[in-house]
Amino acid sequence: MEVKFYDTVNDELLKFAVIISQSNGKWVFCKHKERDTYEVPGGHREAGEDIFETAKRELQEETGAIKFEIKPICVYSVTGKTRVNDTGEETFGLLCFAEITEFAKELHSEMEKVVLMDELPENWTYPLIQPKLIEKYLEVFTGKNNSIIGATVTVTVDRPLGSYHPEYKDMYYPINYGYIEGVMAPDGEEQDAYILGVNEPVKKFTGKIIAIVRRKDDIEEKWVVVPDGVTFSKEEIRRQIHFQEQYFDSEIVM
C-alpha cells in the first residue's frame, strides 16, 4: 500500500473526497453499521459533481454536520488493493479539513454513530491509509511548532489580570498575559502567552501549553498556558482571549 500527496492533478482523476474533522478540540470519527472500526468521513464522487461539493456532502451525510468550515488540504493517491479498489491501480482523492460546530440529532446514512475522541483510534478501517492522511493534515495546518503543545513553560507576566494595556487604555486584561523569557517569536520579540485557569494577578506562572493561537493576518502566534491537569475546550479558550483576538483572524490549534 502506497500513499502519495500532490499539489494538484487533473480534475477528472479525483474520484474520492476525505475530510479530516475536528469539533471543539476533539477528533471526529465515524463507525459504520457493518464494521467495528473507525474512519474519517469521506466517499465517492458522484457523476457531474464538483469534488469540493463531494467533500461537503460526504461530511454532512456521514457526520450529520450542520454548521462547519471546510477547506482543501491537497490531493492524495493510494496505490494497492483496498475494500473499494479491486485493481490496486493508483486512485486519486481530495483531502480536506473541517471544523464542525453543530451536528444533527440523527444520522441518515450507513454510519451507526459519530464519536468525538481526544486521541486517535487504534482500530482503523483503513490503517495503512487514514493515519497518513492525518499526518499530512498536521504537517500542513499545524506545522512543526505543534510539538510544543504539552510542554511546561514559565511565563513572566507583564500584563496581569485586572490591568490595562499601556498604550491602548481601553483594553482591559481579564486574564494574566505575559511572555516566555529566552523564547523568540517570529516578530523578533519574546514569545507571548495567555494564562488561563488562574483567577488572580500573578507575576510569574509555570504551567503547560495546551494550545497555539495562530493569526492568519499577523506574523505573531500566542501560546495558551494552564495549570497542570487543567484543560479548556476551543470555545472556552476563544471566549477568554476574545478581548484581544477579536481584532485578528485567529485559529486555535490544540
Solvent accessible surface area in square Angstrom, and as a share of the most:
residue,aa,sasa,rsa
1,M,93,0.41
2,E,87,0.39
3,V,21,0.12
4,K,85,0.36
5,F,67,0.28
6,Y,70,0.26
7,D,140,0.72
8,T,104,0.60
9,V,34,0.20
10,N,96,0.49
11,D,74,0.39
12,E,113,0.51
13,L,72,0.36
14,L,11,0.05
15,K,105,0.44
16,F,31,0.13
17,A,0,0.00
18,V,14,0.08
19,I,0,0.00
20,I,0,0.00
21,S,1,0.01
22,Q,13,0.06
23,S,9,0.06
24,N,67,0.34
25,G,24,0.23
26,K,72,0.30
27,W,28,0.10
28,V,1,0.00
29,F,1,0.00
30,C,0,0.00
31,K,25,0.11
32,H,23,0.10
33,K,122,0.52
34,E,148,0.66
35,R,49,0.18
36,D,117,0.60
37,T,35,0.21
38,Y,37,0.14
39,E,11,0.05
40,V,6,0.03
41,P,0,0.00
42,G,17,0.17
43,G,16,0.15
44,H,97,0.44
45,R,57,0.21
46,E,96,0.43
47,A,112,0.87
48,G,92,0.89
49,E,32,0.14
50,D,79,0.41
51,I,14,0.07
52,F,55,0.23
53,E,80,0.36
54,T,0,0.00
55,A,0,0.00
56,K,60,0.25
57,R,47,0.17
58,E,14,0.06
59,L,0,0.00
60,Q,86,0.38
61,E,74,0.33
62,E,8,0.03
63,T,3,0.02
64,G,8,0.08
65,A,5,0.04
66,I,90,0.46
67,K,118,0.50
68,F,47,0.20
69,E,128,0.58
70,I,26,0.13
71,K,65,0.27
72,P,76,0.48
73,I,25,0.13
74,C,14,0.09
75,V,8,0.05
76,Y,13,0.05
77,S,0,0.00
78,V,10,0.06
79,T,48,0.28
80,G,17,0.16
81,K,144,0.61
82,T,26,0.15
83,R,141,0.51
84,V,63,0.36
85,N,14,0.07
86,D,116,0.60
87,T,98,0.57
88,G,13,0.12
89,E,113,0.51
90,E,64,0.28
91,T,30,0.17
92,F,27,0.11
93,G,0,0.00
94,L,18,0.09
95,L,0,0.00
96,C,0,0.00
97,F,19,0.08
98,A,0,0.00
99,E,37,0.16
100,I,1,0.01
101,T,94,0.55
102,E,68,0.30
103,F,59,0.25
104,A,42,0.32
105,K,208,0.88
106,E,115,0.52
107,L,48,0.24
108,H,159,0.71
109,S,25,0.16
110,E,77,0.34
111,M,4,0.02
112,E,89,0.40
113,K,85,0.36
114,V,39,0.22
115,V,37,0.21
116,L,77,0.38
117,M,33,0.15
118,D,100,0.52
119,E,133,0.59
120,L,69,0.34
121,P,14,0.09
122,E,169,0.76
123,N,69,0.35
124,W,28,0.10
125,T,24,0.14
126,Y,37,0.14
127,P,81,0.51
128,L,105,0.52
129,I,17,0.09
130,Q,11,0.05
131,P,32,0.20
132,K,85,0.36
133,L,1,0.00
134,I,1,0.00
135,E,111,0.50
136,K,38,0.16
137,Y,13,0.05
138,L,55,0.27
139,E,113,0.51
140,V,74,0.42
141,F,45,0.19
142,T,6,0.03
143,G,34,0.32
144,K,189,0.80
145,N,74,0.38
146,N,38,0.19
147,S,96,0.62
148,I,39,0.20
149,I,48,0.24
150,G,45,0.43
151,A,40,0.31
152,T,83,0.48
153,V,22,0.12
154,T,60,0.35
155,V,0,0.00
156,T,24,0.14
157,V,16,0.09
158,D,78,0.40
159,R,59,0.21
160,P,45,0.28
161,L,45,0.22
162,G,36,0.34
163,S,28,0.18
164,Y,123,0.47
165,H,19,0.09
166,P,81,0.51
167,E,127,0.57
168,Y,133,0.51
169,K,145,0.61
170,D,131,0.68
171,M,28,0.13
172,Y,95,0.36
173,Y,0,0.00
174,P,54,0.34
175,I,13,0.07
176,N,0,0.00
177,Y,9,0.03
178,G,1,0.01
179,Y,53,0.20
180,I,10,0.05
181,E,101,0.45
182,G,65,0.63
183,V,53,0.31
184,M,118,0.53
185,A,14,0.11
186,P,79,0.50
187,D,54,0.28
188,G,50,0.48
189,E,114,0.51
190,E,58,0.26
191,Q,4,0.02
192,D,31,0.16
193,A,0,0.00
194,Y,0,0.00
195,I,1,0.00
196,L,1,0.00
197,G,35,0.34
198,V,23,0.13
199,N,140,0.72
200,E,110,0.49
201,P,83,0.52
202,V,32,0.18
203,K,175,0.74
204,K,118,0.50
205,F,31,0.13
206,T,80,0.46
207,G,4,0.03
208,K,75,0.32
209,I,1,0.01
210,I,25,0.13
211,A,0,0.00
212,I,0,0.00
213,V,0,0.00
214,R,42,0.15
215,R,17,0.06
216,K,113,0.48
217,D,89,0.46
218,D,51,0.27
219,I,114,0.58
220,E,39,0.17
221,E,18,0.08
222,K,6,0.02
223,W,19,0.07
224,V,0,0.00
225,V,0,0.00
226,V,1,0.01
227,P,32,0.20
228,D,107,0.55
229,G,81,0.78
230,V,56,0.32
231,T,103,0.60
232,F,37,0.15
233,S,27,0.18
234,K,13,0.06
235,E,83,0.37
236,E,63,0.28
237,I,0,0.00
238,R,95,0.35
239,R,162,0.59
240,Q,53,0.24
241,I,3,0.01
242,H,99,0.44
243,F,29,0.12
244,Q,15,0.06
245,E,14,0.06
246,Q,88,0.39
247,Y,142,0.54
248,F,69,0.29
249,D,74,0.38
250,S,33,0.21
251,E,49,0.22
252,I,10,0.05
253,V,13,0.08
254,M,62,0.28
